[in-house]
């Protein structure tokens, strides 16, 4: 009877191990598992793709051989999380700017975390390392940073608002043109820039935005904080969420006061 119970327990343990391996093999993130000596026991398909090592080749290798990481900025090797996980028995993540050096010479920006594998009495028996290719996210972040820099350095006022007309963003040129700081403008209604006889324009603009229409080079008048009227050309584009719904608008506002003055002078001379 005891032998039967022992056999059943072994079968259950083996089934649980197989289920775990199937689970790790099927997830989209890369997974590396080590034993308590820090030697690789398992790689899933994504880990094989990123490291350039097959699971068979990597088996028994020190983790530092298979999972080589450097700091992208300093180019110096980065201590892997496995040693700290084993030492502290807690989940550990890599710092920013970490890159994986694959066996085939590729350099791949990654984000990762390591977690201890513990048995029932809490003893750490190994480490599971989960990481992912951060290349696309890094490109998106760089693109976003460049866009933010362009917006902030623009000579035109660039701002955004929601469908209620509440200001969401406000660049440096908007501060200079209208005299309101970003802290003063964000959260306020865009109507604070409209002279009394132009208040109807906001409703018309929002109505056109609701249909997804873009408004190009609309010439009108806006009012600065000090009460000065400014002739402007406004381009309004709809802002959409991930599902394509219009949730607001971005505006590019150009001061055309000098051009309007010159046009009036020419008309007087004609």
Long-range contacts (C-beta under 8 A, 24 or more apart in sequence): 24-128, 28-132, 29-130, 29-131, 29-132, 30-130, 30-131, 30-132, 30-133, 31-128, 31-129, 31-130, 32-58, 32-63, 32-66, 32-67, 32-128, 32-129, 32-131, 33-117, 33-126, 33-127, 33-128, 33-129, 34-63, 34-82, 34-126, 34-127, 34-129, 35-125, 35-126, 36-86, 36-124, 36-125, 36-126, 38-62, 38-63, 38-64, 38-82, 38-83, 38-86, 38-127, 39-63, 40-66, 41-126, 46-132, 47-131, 50-100, 50-102, 50-108, 50-110, 50-131, 50-133, 51-100, 51-102, 51-103, 52-102, 52-103, 52-104, 52-106, 53-103, 63-127, 63-129, 66-103, 67-100, 67-129, 68-100, 68-101, 69-94, 69-98, 69-99, 69-100, 69-101, 69-110, 70-98, 70-99, 70-101, 70-107, 71-95, 71-97, 71-98, 71-99, 72-97, 72-98, 72-99, 72-109, 73-97, 80-114, 80-129, 81-112, 81-113, 81-114, 81-127, 81-129, 82-114, 82-127, 82-129, 84-114, 85-114, 85-115, 85-116, 85-124, 85-127, 86-116, 86-124, 86-127, 89-116, 89-118, 89-122, 89-124, 90-116, 91-115, 91-116, 94-131, 100-131, 108-133, 108-134, 108-135, 109-133, 109-134, 109-135, 109-138, 110-134, 111-137, 154-252, 156-252, 156-253, 156-254, 157-251, 157-252, 157-253, 157-254, 157-255, 158-250, 158-251, 158-252, 158-253, 159-185, 159-190, 159-250, 159-251, 159-253, 160-239, 160-248, 160-249, 160-250, 160-251, 161-190, 161-248, 161-249, 161-251, 162-247, 162-248, 163-206, 163-209, 163-210, 163-246, 163-247, 163-248, 163-249, 164-189, 165-189, 165-190, 165-191, 165-202, 165-206, 166-190, 168-248, 174-253, 177-224, 177-230, 177-253, 177-255, 178-222, 178-224, 178-225, 178-230, 179-224, 179-225, 179-226, 180-225, 193-222, 193-223, 194-222, 194-223, 195-221, 195-222, 195-223, 195-229, 198-222, 205-236, 205-249, 206-249, 209-236, 209-238, 209-246, 209-248, 209-249, 210-246, 212-238, 212-246, 213-238, 214-238, 219-256, 222-253, 230-255, 230-257, 231-255, 231-256, 231-257, 231-259, 231-260, 232-256
